[in-house]
Structure formats: C-alpha cells, structure tokens
C-alpha cells in the first residue's frame, strides 16, 4: 500500500464516523453544524490527496498526508466532545441563556456547543479552530457537567472565542514583545548565559536584532497565550461577579499538576482576579467583593524541573510579558462587555431570588444568569439557609435543582419576551 | 474539488505567518503543489500561491497601501528565517533588514509566478515546502510544552 492510500483510507474511516455521528439526536443544531464543518475539512483533505497526479513529488505527497494526519490527531477528541453534547448528563437548561449571552457579546451568528469532558478536570478548551471561528465551546468535567454552580466558568470559555474573533493576539503582540525585551535588558547577564552570541552589550537588545527576535518567539507566544487566559478570567469575572471566583476555586483550588507555559501560574491568576475585581467594583457599588482569604485557598502549580534552566528562563520572560499587560486586558474585557450591554449582578435582584430560594422555589423575572448564580453561591455557603426545612436531606442536590429550574424559568421568559 | 486551507483570515481579515491559530502549514503545501503543477506544465489555479503572498505581505507589513509599520512579530521572524535557512533557494540572513528584503523578493516572485522561469519556480516551490515544515515545527514547539498527562506515556 502507498502512503496516499493509507491516508485516504484513514480519511474514509473518519468520514464514515462523522456520518454516523450526524445521525445522533442532537438537542441543539449547532453540534451538527460543527460536525458538518469538520466533515468538509476531512473531505477537503481527501479530495486534495485524490486529486494529486500519480507522479506527484513524494515530498509534496508526504506533506499533504501529514497535514491530514495532523488534523485527525487534532480533531478526534473534538468529535468525541461533539458526541457527548448529546448526553443527558449535560445541563441542557443552561444552553439557551448561555447562547443568548454569547450572541449578545459576539453577534447573532455565534454558535454554542455545550458538552462534557473526560480528558481533563477543567472546562475544556481547544486550540483555536480556524474551521469553527464563531463557535463557543463549553465542556465541563463530566462528573460536574450538571452542576449549575459552575456555569460562571463558561464566561471564561466565551472569553476564548472573543479573543479569537477580535484578533486580540495580534493586537497585543507588539506590546508583549516590548515587555519581554525590557525584561531581557534588565536581566542582561542572565540572558547572556544562554545566548552569548546574540549581543555584546545591553544596548544591542533591541527589536531590530534578528537573533534576539528569534530567541523571544517562544516566550512571546507563551505570553500571548497567558494574556488570553488572563483576559478570559476577566471576562468570566465581569460577567458573573464573585460567582466566577467561587466556581474557579471550587474546580481549581488548591492546585494540581505541573505548570503549563501557556497559563499564568495559579497565584498570579488569583492576584490578577483580585485586582480586576477592585477595578470593576469602582463602577458598581457593592459588587465584585472578593471573599476574605480567597487567595489562601490556592497554591502555585509545581514549576518546571531544575534541569530545564533555559526553559525556565524563557518562561520567566513570558511571565514578565503577560504580567505587564493585565491592566490593559482588564480594561479590554470591561469596555467590550460594557459596550455589549451585558446584564450584571444586581444585589437587589439577588436578594429577591434568595427570598424565593428560601422556599426552594424559582424566582420570576430575574433578568440575568448572574443574579441566579450569585444567589446560588450564597446559599451554598450558608449551612443554615434551609434550617427551617428539615425535610431537605441533601442541600447541594436541592440547590442544584432549584437553580436549574430557575434558569429554565429565565429562558422561558426570554423566549416569550422575544416572541413577535 | 478542494478548498484553500482555512486560515483565521476568514474570521478577522488578517493572518500572520507566526499565528498558531492559522493553517499556514497547509496553505504553504498547497502553494508548493500549485507551483509544482505549473512546473510540470499542468493546468492549475494559483489561488494558494496568491493567498500565501498575501499572508507574507501582511506578516511583514509590505502592503504599500497601508501606513508602514516596523513591527513584525517574533513568530513570523522565527518561522520565516528558519524556512530561509532550510530552503536551498535562500541566502542566509543575519539582520532584520535582510529578512524583510528576502520576504519582499519572495512575495514578488509569488505574485509573478505564472511567467517565471522553471528554475525560479523550483526554488519557490522548495521554499514553500520549507515554510510548511518551519511553521509546523513552530506550532508544535509551542503546544508540545504543555505538561503531559501523568497517566499517559
């Protein structure tokens, strides 16, 4: 068999698999839309390979085969993600409100796939998918996928789509590189330990130095990815207020695993969230109140091993690049979401909902998910909230059910409001 | 029928060589293939060749209709200079100015590929293959540095 035949055979298999997936009973059409886009992607790979002349140069055939194989690796997990969007464990009640919120920020053609994840214990994020530019992809870890208290983390995932659609990586690239170059200048001797041929004096560390520019490519890219994570945190916080902080702590505190170069370390994220909360609180009285000792819940992830000194140095440059951008990113999230007129937490509304929750009854006309979810976290943290209802054996289950019910009520009211 | 590699251009109107969310590797292979077809005397469109020229122009801010900015992102520099180093067609470069000059010449050659001599087209095709390799390696270098799953080898 030839390389090309192997590749076409693999593509036929995945296309057959997608064909079967398309027969699934999708609760919402966007999952199927995503499948169709991926089907087109793999069909294009197949057509390219089949269209090559028999005597095509092996180097070109190999690269087309490699591109197809790369996409198989890249999208296989995503196909499973789409399949799991049909699973009844998902909290389908939240789909409508989250789609509405996403479309309010990004426009009516925004699509949403809500699913669950078995690969990692965190809301699933995918590397940007050029084929699905306007899709918001939200996947909660499977054991928590019906837990509505974690919905605020969907704000973070929405942030990723905003980041890509608005091309913020391009917007911030120059500033990030400036920060990194300034950091290298301030640590010139250290830089020279690793890259002695790049410069003879501090003044040679300039953007026009080709060797420096090549050396900072990786840390600059890591820093941009870290900026994206900061931005997404700020989006989640702005949209869902302290409910975002509680959901973040619930899922990630204290910490787990080794640090990724693509993320700021945990304590830095928490510190920046606190700064963002202080900034956003200036505009809304009584809002964004970070719980006392919030940071004490967290620890940093373990750093890179000591034998990776050069990588550690590059990562420290990336950290400097991203940390210097957080003020801009907080403002970016705030101005963008403010312009979209997204509903924010109303303390009065939250208390009105709490009054209903006292009787395990959903409230009407609650106006936003944020109001419901912040009320929910207040109940979660108050062990005496249902003291007057001894028949409630499992507080957390009762809370989840009333919250999901309230989200359903919100969605029904929104549908009726939008009806002609 | 095939379609040109999807890039983020469809979504935001701009893509750069170093963008990790752009499918520069596939676009470069498609361009290499179109040039190969041209060299072999077979009918072909040069859609991907034109698109790659556009990506290079955007990456190096070469469009004369735009106000000239000096910023070229480091990812673009890393990918392009590696492609130049590995491509037999390229001279080695040691300054940013030389790199931009190389990019300008390659864009010009891509834009006039139809009437180019075979030897020049072959160089250009080999450069496109080197560019595909360089951008693939660059993207992998970024994402493969995530911590590995402790339960997987």
Interface residues (C-beta under 8 A of the other chain):
Chain A: X40 X41 X44 X47 X48 X51 X52 X53 X56 X57 X59 X60 X63 X64 X66 X67 X70 X127 X128 X129 X130 X131 X133 X134 X164 X165 X166 X167 X169 X170 X173 X174 X177 X207 X208 X209 X210 X213 X214 X216 X217 X218 X220 X221 X222 X225 X257 X258 X259 X260 X261 X262 X311
Chain B: X1 X2 X3 X6 X7 X8 X10 X11 X12 X14 X16 X18 X19 X20 X21 X22 X23 X25 X26 X29 X30 X32 X33 X36 X37 X40 X42 X70 X71 X72 X73 X74 X75 X77 X78 X81 X93 X94 X95 X96 X97 X98 X99 X129 X132 X133 X136 X138 X141 X142 X143 X145 X146 X147 X150
